[in-house]
Amino acid sequence: MILVYTHSITPRIRYIFKHIFTRTLSIPVDFTSKVEEFVAHNGPKMTYTKTPLGNEFFVKSNDLLFEQGVNDMEISVQKWDDVPCFFKTGSKSTIPYDIFAASFYLITRYEEYLPHVKDIHGRYTAEQSLAFKHRFLEKPVVDIWIYKFLDVLKEKFPDYGYQERAYEFISTIDIDNAYAYKYKSLVRSVGGFFNDILHFKILNVWNRFAVTFNIINDPFDTFQRILKAKKQQDVKTIFFFLIGDYTTFDTNVSASKTKFRLLIKEMVDYARVGLHPSYFTMHNAALLKKEKERLEGIINMPIQRSRQHYLRFSLPETYQNLIDLEVEEDYSMGYASTVGFRASTCTPFYFYDLDFEIQTPLKVFPFALMDTTLNDYMKLTPRQSLGRIRDLKNEVKAVNGTFITLFHNEALSDYLRWKGWKRLYESMIKIAIS
C-alpha cells in the first residue's frame, strides 16, 4: 500500500488517486491529512500538497482537485519528454507535471461541462477538445503519464512488488439495421421500392425484390460471420441492439417482429448483448426506460450495458439517467467524426459526476475507433483504415490498455457504401489480437 498525505482529502482526490493507483497500477492507496500519521508510516508514501514536508516523494498539487464545480481555466500544454502534458509543478516536485489533476480534467470530461457549440446532432465535437487542438487525441496520454509516473515510483521504491496488467481487446457491434430489406413493414417496403425506382436505383430494386422472395440473403445479415470470427479468435464481443420506435434516425426492424426478437435471443446465447438507446433518448429518461424494459422483456434478463445511438449523450444528464436505471456499463465514450481517445485513456473508468461531486457506479468503456468514422467522416479506404487501426492498437498495447472497436453489422455486407469493406472486420481482429 502507498500512503498519500494531502492537506485536504476531497472526493476528487479519492477518485483520481484510486483510478491511477488501484485500477490502473494495481497498487492499494490510502490517504491522510495528519503529518504524524504520515511520518510514522514505514511503507511507500508520497505527499500531494503545495510544499513538501521534507525530502519525500512529492507532487506539487494543482488547485483543481480541491475545488468544487466547473470553472473556465487557461491550460498550457507542454511536453514531458516527448508526451504532451499540462499543470506544471516546479523544481521541488518529483515529477514535472501534476498528472493527477491533468488526468482528472481529461477523464471526467471537464471541458464538456463548459459552454460549447454542439453539432447538428447536439453532440460535443472533437474539434473543441484540448486533445484535438494539441494533437494528442490519438494517444491515451493519461495511461502514458501513469506509466511514466510508475517508472519514477519504481526508482523511489524499488522493493515494492508491482503487478503488470494485461492488454485486452473488446469488439462491439451496433445493430442500427439488422436487415436491409427483410422483416420491414409493408408501408416501409413499398415506400422504399418506389423510392428506389424514382431515383433509378435499379440494383437496389433488384436486391429488394430478391431478398423479399428469398432468392438471395439479406446483405446486412452478417451475424454468423461475426460469430464465426468471435469463436475462431476467442474475441470478447458485445452486440448493442437498437429497438426504439421508428423515427427518421431510428430505422431498425420493429421490435415486435418475431424474427428480429429471435435474432436478439440467439445473440444472447453466443455473446453479450446491450441496449442501443434511440436517437431521442439523450434528454428523455422515460423513453430510455421504455426501451430498456423492452429489451429486457425480449432477453429475460437485466440490461447491464448500453451505447447511445449516434453517440448522442450529454454530460452529466444522459449518464445520470443510465445510473437511475441501474445500467452498469456505458460504451458511448468516443467521437463520430474522428478516431482516438475522447477521454484520453484506454482504461475503463467510473463516471465522476461533477454536478454532485461523486464517483458513480457507472463504468465507462472508451472506444478507439468506429467503422463509419473511417468510411463516412475520414473518407479513408479499407487499406488506409487498417493502418490507422494498427497505430491505435499499438498505442493501447504499449500501455497494456483495453482496445475497444465499434463496427456495425452493415460494414461486413460489401453492399452500397460498404463495397470493398467486407474483409476489414476480420483483418481488424487479427491486428487487435496479434
C-alpha positions as CSV (number, residue, x, y, z in Angstrom):
1,M,0.0,0.0,0.0
2,I,1.1,3.6,-0.7
3,L,0.1,6.3,1.8
4,V,-0.7,9.8,0.4
5,Y,-0.5,12.9,2.5
6,T,-2.6,15.8,1.4
7,H,-3.8,18.9,3.3
8,S,-7.4,18.1,2.4
9,I,-8.9,14.7,1.3
10,T,-11.6,15.6,-1.2
11,P,-13.9,13.3,-3.3
12,R,-11.9,14.3,-6.4
13,I,-8.6,13.2,-4.8
14,R,-10.0,9.9,-3.7
15,Y,-11.5,9.3,-7.2
16,I,-8.4,10.0,-9.4
17,F,-5.8,8.6,-7.0
18,K,-7.8,5.3,-6.8
19,H,-8.2,5.3,-10.6
20,I,-4.4,5.7,-11.1
21,F,-3.1,3.6,-8.3
22,T,-5.7,0.9,-7.7
23,R,-7.4,0.4,-11.0
24,T,-4.5,1.1,-13.4
25,L,-1.4,0.1,-11.4
26,S,-2.9,-2.4,-9.0
27,I,-1.4,-0.6,-6.0
28,P,-3.6,-0.1,-3.0
29,V,-3.7,3.5,-1.8
30,D,-4.8,5.2,1.4
31,F,-4.9,8.9,2.5
32,T,-4.1,11.0,5.5
33,S,-4.1,14.7,6.4
34,K,-2.2,14.1,9.6
35,V,1.5,14.8,9.4
36,E,2.3,12.5,12.4
37,E,0.5,9.5,10.8
38,F,2.3,10.1,7.5
39,V,5.7,10.3,9.3
40,A,5.1,7.1,11.2
41,H,4.2,5.1,8.1
42,N,7.0,2.8,7.1
43,G,5.9,1.7,3.6
44,P,5.9,3.7,0.3
45,K,4.4,7.1,0.7
46,M,4.1,10.4,-1.1
47,T,2.8,14.0,-0.4
48,Y,0.3,15.8,-2.7
49,T,0.1,19.3,-1.5
50,K,1.7,22.8,-2.0
51,T,5.0,22.3,-0.3
52,P,7.0,19.2,0.7
53,L,7.3,18.1,4.3
54,G,10.9,17.0,3.8
55,N,12.7,15.2,1.1
56,E,10.0,12.6,0.5
57,F,8.3,11.7,-2.9
58,F,6.4,14.9,-3.5
59,V,4.0,16.1,-6.2
60,K,3.1,19.7,-6.1
61,S,-0.7,19.9,-6.3
62,N,-2.8,22.0,-8.7
63,D,-5.9,23.6,-7.2
64,L,-8.3,21.6,-9.4
65,L,-8.7,18.6,-7.1
66,F,-9.5,20.9,-4.1
67,E,-12.2,22.9,-6.0
68,Q,-15.9,22.2,-6.5
69,G,-18.0,22.8,-9.6
70,V,-16.6,23.8,-13.0
71,N,-14.6,26.8,-13.8
72,D,-13.1,28.0,-17.1
73,M,-9.3,27.8,-16.9
74,E,-6.3,28.6,-19.0
75,I,-4.4,25.4,-19.8
76,S,-0.9,25.5,-21.1
77,V,0.1,22.2,-22.8
78,Q,3.8,21.5,-22.8
79,K,6.0,18.4,-23.2
80,W,7.0,15.9,-20.6
81,D,9.9,14.4,-22.6
82,D,8.0,13.7,-25.8
83,V,4.5,13.5,-24.4
84,P,2.0,16.4,-24.2
85,C,1.2,17.3,-20.6
86,F,-0.1,20.2,-18.5
87,F,-0.3,21.6,-15.0
88,K,3.4,22.2,-14.5
89,T,4.6,21.6,-10.9
90,G,8.0,23.3,-10.4
91,S,11.5,22.2,-9.4
92,K,10.8,20.7,-5.9
93,S,8.2,18.2,-7.3
94,T,9.4,14.7,-8.0
95,I,7.6,14.7,-11.4
96,P,7.4,17.9,-13.6
97,Y,3.6,17.8,-14.0
98,D,0.6,17.2,-11.8
99,I,-0.7,14.2,-13.6
100,F,-3.4,13.7,-11.0
101,A,-5.2,17.0,-11.7
102,A,-4.5,16.7,-15.5
103,S,-5.9,13.1,-15.6
104,F,-9.0,14.2,-13.6
105,Y,-9.6,17.1,-16.1
106,L,-9.5,14.7,-19.1
107,I,-11.2,11.6,-17.7
108,T,-14.2,13.5,-16.1
109,R,-14.6,15.3,-19.5
110,Y,-14.5,18.6,-17.5
111,E,-14.3,20.6,-20.7
112,E,-17.7,19.2,-21.9
113,Y,-19.4,20.9,-18.9
114,L,-18.1,24.2,-20.1
115,P,-20.1,26.3,-22.7
116,H,-19.5,24.8,-26.1
117,V,-21.0,24.7,-29.6
118,K,-22.9,21.5,-30.5
119,D,-23.0,19.8,-33.9
120,I,-26.2,19.2,-35.8
121,H,-27.0,16.1,-33.6
122,G,-26.5,18.0,-30.4
123,R,-23.1,16.5,-29.7
124,Y,-19.9,17.9,-28.3
125,T,-17.4,17.9,-31.2
126,A,-13.8,16.6,-31.2
127,E,-12.5,19.8,-32.7
128,Q,-13.3,21.7,-29.5
129,S,-11.4,19.4,-27.3
130,L,-8.0,20.1,-25.8
131,A,-6.7,16.7,-27.2
132,F,-7.7,17.6,-30.7
133,K,-6.3,21.2,-30.6
134,H,-3.0,20.0,-29.2
135,R,-2.8,16.9,-31.4
136,F,-2.8,14.1,-28.8
137,L,-6.3,12.8,-29.5
138,E,-4.9,9.5,-30.9
139,K,-2.7,8.9,-27.8
140,P,-4.0,7.6,-24.5
141,V,-1.9,10.3,-22.7
142,V,-3.4,9.6,-19.3
143,D,-2.2,6.0,-19.4
144,I,1.2,7.1,-20.8
145,W,1.6,9.6,-17.9
146,I,0.7,6.9,-15.4
147,Y,3.4,4.6,-16.8
148,K,6.0,7.4,-16.7
149,F,5.0,8.0,-13.1
150,L,5.3,4.3,-12.4
151,D,8.9,4.4,-13.6
152,V,9.7,7.2,-11.2
153,L,7.9,5.3,-8.4
154,K,9.9,2.2,-9.0
155,E,13.2,4.2,-8.7
156,K,12.0,5.6,-5.4
157,F,10.5,2.3,-4.0
158,P,12.4,-0.5,-5.8
159,D,11.5,-3.1,-3.2
160,Y,7.7,-2.8,-3.6
161,G,6.1,-5.7,-5.5
162,Y,4.5,-4.2,-8.7
163,Q,1.9,-6.0,-10.8
164,E,1.5,-5.6,-14.5
165,R,-2.0,-5.5,-16.1
166,A,-2.8,-7.4,-19.3
167,Y,-3.8,-5.9,-22.7
168,E,-7.4,-6.7,-23.6
169,F,-9.5,-6.4,-26.8
170,I,-13.2,-5.9,-27.0
171,S,-15.2,-6.0,-30.2
172,T,-18.5,-4.1,-30.0
173,I,-21.2,-4.3,-32.7
174,D,-24.0,-1.8,-33.1
175,I,-27.2,-3.1,-34.7
176,D,-28.8,0.0,-36.2
177,N,-30.3,-2.0,-39.1
178,A,-30.4,-5.8,-38.5
179,Y,-31.6,-6.2,-42.1
180,A,-31.6,-4.1,-45.2
181,Y,-34.9,-5.3,-46.5
182,K,-36.2,-8.3,-44.5
183,Y,-39.0,-8.0,-41.9
184,K,-39.7,-4.3,-42.6
185,S,-43.3,-3.2,-42.5
186,L,-45.4,-3.2,-45.7
187,V,-45.5,0.6,-45.8
188,R,-41.7,0.8,-45.5
189,S,-41.1,-1.9,-48.0
190,V,-43.5,-0.5,-50.7
191,G,-42.3,3.1,-50.0
192,G,-38.6,2.0,-50.3
193,F,-39.4,0.1,-53.5
194,F,-41.0,3.2,-55.2
195,N,-38.3,5.5,-53.8
196,D,-35.6,3.3,-55.5
197,I,-37.5,3.3,-58.8
198,L,-37.9,7.1,-58.6
199,H,-34.2,7.6,-58.1
200,F,-33.2,5.0,-60.7
201,K,-31.5,2.7,-58.2
202,I,-32.0,-0.4,-60.3
203,L,-29.6,-2.5,-58.3
204,N,-31.5,-1.7,-55.1
205,V,-34.8,-2.6,-56.7
206,W,-33.4,-6.0,-57.8
207,N,-31.9,-6.7,-54.3
208,R,-35.0,-5.6,-52.5
209,F,-37.1,-7.9,-54.7
210,A,-34.6,-10.9,-54.5
211,V,-34.3,-10.6,-50.7
212,T,-38.1,-10.3,-50.2
213,F,-38.7,-13.5,-52.2
214,N,-35.7,-15.4,-50.6
215,I,-33.7,-15.5,-53.8
216,I,-30.6,-14.1,-52.1
217,N,-29.7,-13.4,-48.4
218,D,-30.3,-10.0,-46.9
219,P,-27.0,-8.1,-47.3
220,F,-27.0,-6.9,-43.7
221,D,-27.5,-10.4,-42.2
222,T,-23.8,-10.8,-41.4
223,F,-24.3,-12.1,-37.8
224,Q,-23.0,-15.6,-38.5
225,R,-19.7,-14.2,-39.9
226,I,-19.3,-12.0,-36.8
227,L,-20.0,-15.0,-34.5
228,K,-17.6,-17.2,-36.5
229,A,-14.8,-14.6,-36.1
230,K,-15.6,-14.4,-32.4
231,K,-15.4,-18.2,-32.0
232,Q,-12.3,-18.7,-34.1
233,Q,-10.3,-15.9,-32.4
234,D,-11.9,-16.2,-29.0
235,V,-12.9,-12.5,-29.1
236,K,-15.0,-10.8,-26.4
237,T,-17.9,-9.5,-28.4
238,I,-20.9,-7.3,-27.4
239,F,-23.9,-6.6,-29.6
240,F,-25.9,-3.4,-29.0
241,F,-29.4,-3.6,-30.3
242,L,-31.5,-0.6,-31.4
243,I,-35.1,-1.4,-30.5
244,G,-36.6,2.1,-30.3
245,D,-39.8,3.1,-32.3
246,Y,-39.3,4.1,-35.9
247,T,-38.1,7.7,-36.4
248,T,-36.0,9.5,-39.1
249,F,-32.9,8.5,-37.2
250,D,-34.0,5.1,-35.9
251,T,-34.8,2.8,-38.8
252,N,-34.3,-0.7,-37.4
253,V,-36.7,-3.6,-37.8
254,S,-39.7,-3.2,-35.4
255,A,-39.0,-4.9,-32.0
256,S,-42.5,-6.5,-32.4
257,K,-41.3,-8.7,-35.3
258,T,-40.8,-12.3,-34.2
259,K,-37.8,-12.9,-36.4
260,F,-36.0,-9.8,-35.0
261,R,-36.7,-10.9,-31.4
262,L,-35.4,-14.4,-32.2
263,L,-32.2,-12.9,-33.6
264,I,-31.6,-11.0,-30.4
265,K,-32.3,-14.1,-28.3
266,E,-29.8,-16.1,-30.5
267,M,-27.1,-13.5,-30.0
268,V,-27.6,-13.7,-26.2
269,D,-26.6,-17.4,-26.5
270,Y,-23.2,-16.7,-28.0
271,A,-22.2,-13.2,-26.9
272,R,-23.1,-10.3,-24.6
273,V,-26.0,-8.1,-25.5
274,G,-26.6,-4.5,-24.6
275,L,-29.1,-1.7,-25.3
276,H,-28.5,0.9,-28.1
277,P,-30.8,3.7,-26.9
278,S,-32.5,5.5,-29.7
279,Y,-31.7,9.0,-31.1
280,F,-34.1,10.9,-28.8
281,T,-33.2,9.2,-25.5
282,M,-30.3,11.7,-24.9
283,H,-32.6,14.0,-22.9
284,N,-35.6,11.7,-22.4
285,A,-35.4,9.5,-19.3
286,A,-38.9,8.0,-19.8
287,L,-38.1,6.9,-23.4
288,L,-34.8,5.3,-22.2
289,K,-36.6,3.4,-19.5
290,K,-39.2,2.2,-22.0
291,E,-36.5,0.8,-24.4
292,K,-34.5,-0.8,-21.6
293,E,-37.6,-2.6,-20.4
294,R,-38.5,-3.6,-23.9
295,L,-35.1,-5.3,-24.5
296,E,-35.2,-6.9,-21.0
297,G,-38.6,-8.3,-21.9
298,I,-37.1,-9.9,-25.1
299,I,-34.0,-11.5,-23.4
300,N,-35.5,-12.1,-20.0
301,M,-32.5,-10.7,-18.1
302,P,-31.5,-7.3,-16.8
303,I,-29.7,-5.0,-19.2
304,Q,-26.3,-4.0,-17.8
305,R,-24.6,-2.2,-20.7
306,S,-25.5,0.5,-23.1
307,R,-24.3,2.7,-26.0
308,Q,-26.2,5.8,-27.3
309,H,-27.3,5.7,-30.9
310,Y,-25.4,8.4,-33.0
311,L,-23.2,8.6,-29.8
312,R,-25.6,11.2,-28.6
313,F,-25.1,11.9,-25.0
314,S,-24.9,15.0,-22.8
315,L,-22.9,15.2,-19.6
316,P,-24.0,14.6,-16.9
317,E,-27.7,14.2,-17.8
318,T,-27.6,11.1,-20.1
319,Y,-25.3,9.3,-17.7
320,Q,-27.4,10.2,-14.7
321,N,-30.4,8.7,-16.5
322,L,-28.5,5.5,-17.1
323,I,-27.5,5.3,-13.5
324,D,-31.1,5.8,-12.4
325,L,-32.0,2.8,-14.5
326,E,-29.2,0.7,-12.9
327,V,-27.2,0.4,-16.1
328,E,-23.6,-0.6,-15.1
329,E,-21.6,0.0,-18.2
330,D,-21.6,2.6,-21.0
331,Y,-19.7,2.3,-24.3
332,S,-20.5,5.7,-25.9
333,M,-17.2,7.5,-25.0
334,G,-15.8,8.3,-28.4
335,Y,-16.3,10.7,-31.3
336,A,-18.2,10.1,-34.5
337,S,-16.0,12.5,-36.6
338,T,-12.6,11.1,-35.9
339,V,-10.8,8.2,-34.3
340,G,-8.9,8.4,-31.0
341,F,-9.4,8.6,-27.2
342,R,-12.1,11.1,-26.2
343,A,-11.2,10.8,-22.5
344,S,-7.5,10.5,-23.3
345,T,-7.5,7.0,-21.8
346,C,-7.8,3.3,-23.0
347,T,-8.6,2.2,-19.4
348,P,-12.3,1.8,-18.4
349,F,-13.1,4.2,-15.6
350,Y,-16.0,5.1,-13.3
351,F,-18.0,8.2,-14.3
352,Y,-17.4,11.1,-11.9
353,D,-20.4,13.4,-11.7
354,L,-19.1,17.0,-11.5
355,D,-22.6,18.2,-10.7
356,F,-22.8,16.2,-7.5
357,E,-19.0,15.8,-6.9
358,I,-19.3,12.0,-6.5
359,Q,-17.9,8.9,-8.2
360,T,-20.9,7.0,-9.6
361,P,-21.3,3.2,-10.2
362,L,-21.5,3.7,-14.0
363,K,-18.3,2.3,-15.6
364,V,-17.3,4.0,-18.9
365,F,-15.6,1.9,-21.6
366,P,-14.0,4.3,-24.1
367,F,-13.7,3.0,-27.7
368,A,-10.8,4.0,-30.0
369,L,-12.4,3.8,-33.5
370,M,-15.7,3.3,-35.4
371,D,-16.2,1.9,-38.9
372,T,-18.4,4.8,-40.0
373,T,-15.8,7.3,-38.8
374,L,-13.2,5.7,-41.1
375,N,-15.5,5.4,-44.1
376,D,-18.0,8.3,-43.9
377,Y,-16.2,11.0,-41.9
378,M,-12.5,10.5,-42.6
379,K,-13.1,9.1,-46.2
380,L,-10.4,6.5,-45.8
381,T,-10.0,3.4,-47.9
382,P,-10.1,0.0,-46.2
383,R,-6.3,-0.2,-46.6
384,Q,-5.8,3.2,-45.1
385,S,-8.2,2.3,-42.3
386,L,-6.1,-0.8,-41.4
387,G,-3.1,1.5,-41.0
388,R,-5.0,3.7,-38.5
389,I,-6.3,0.7,-36.7
390,R,-2.8,-0.7,-36.3
391,D,-1.5,2.6,-35.0
392,L,-4.3,2.9,-32.4
393,K,-3.9,-0.7,-31.3
394,N,-0.1,-0.2,-30.8
395,E,-0.8,2.8,-28.6
396,V,-3.1,0.7,-26.4
397,K,-0.8,-2.3,-26.4
398,A,2.1,-0.1,-25.3
399,V,0.3,0.7,-22.0
400,N,-1.5,-2.7,-21.6
401,G,-4.8,-1.0,-22.0
402,T,-8.2,-2.1,-23.3
403,F,-8.6,-1.7,-27.1
404,I,-12.3,-1.3,-28.0
405,T,-13.6,-1.1,-31.5
406,L,-17.1,-0.2,-32.8
407,F,-18.4,-1.9,-36.0
408,H,-21.9,-2.3,-37.5
409,N,-23.2,-5.5,-39.0
410,E,-23.7,-3.5,-42.2
411,A,-19.9,-2.9,-42.6
412,L,-19.4,-6.6,-43.4
413,S,-22.1,-6.6,-46.1
414,D,-20.0,-5.4,-49.1
415,Y,-23.2,-3.5,-50.1
416,L,-23.8,0.1,-51.2
417,R,-21.4,2.4,-49.3
418,W,-19.7,-0.6,-47.7
419,K,-18.5,-2.0,-51.1
420,G,-14.9,-3.2,-50.7
421,W,-15.0,-3.1,-46.8
422,K,-16.2,-6.8,-46.4
423,R,-12.9,-8.1,-45.0
424,L,-11.9,-5.2,-42.8
425,Y,-13.6,-6.6,-39.7
426,E,-11.7,-9.9,-39.8
427,S,-8.4,-8.1,-40.7
428,M,-9.0,-5.7,-37.8
429,I,-9.5,-8.6,-35.3
430,K,-6.2,-10.2,-36.5
431,I,-4.4,-6.9,-35.8
432,A,-6.1,-6.4,-32.5
433,I,-5.2,-9.9,-31.1
434,S,-1.7,-10.0,-32.6
